[in-house]
Amino acid sequence: MEQLMSILKGLRPDVDFEKEDKLIDNGVLDSFDLVALVGEINEAFDVEVEFEDMEPENFNSVKNMYAMIEKLQNEV
């Protein structure tokens, strides 16, 4: 989780990711942020976020992102 927080803070240092739970729904993260974020997640966690994983609920909070990452890691 710490590594994911570091990625997010590097991407958007102005956002309190620990408290925000509607990152997509409230427009905190936009499509450009998501493209960068997915690339960072793929590299840092050695996973492949696929198109079908790109659902708003998977990216609305750090908790949801981490759950998606863990799921992807367990599929390998």
C-alpha positions, 0 to 999 in steps of 0.5 A: 500500500505504501508503494501505491501511495508513493505513486499517487503522491508523485502523480498528484501531490495536491490530493489527500488520497487517504481521505478521498474515496471518489477519485473518479466520480468527483473528477479528482483523477482524469483520463491522463492521470489514469493512463500514467497511473496504470503504467506506474502500477503495471511496472511497480507491482508487476501486473497488467491492468487490462481494459476490463479492469478500468472500471471507475470503482477500481480507481475511486479510492486507494483501498479499491486500487490496492484490492485490484492490484492484489487480485491481479497479482494473485491471478499470475 
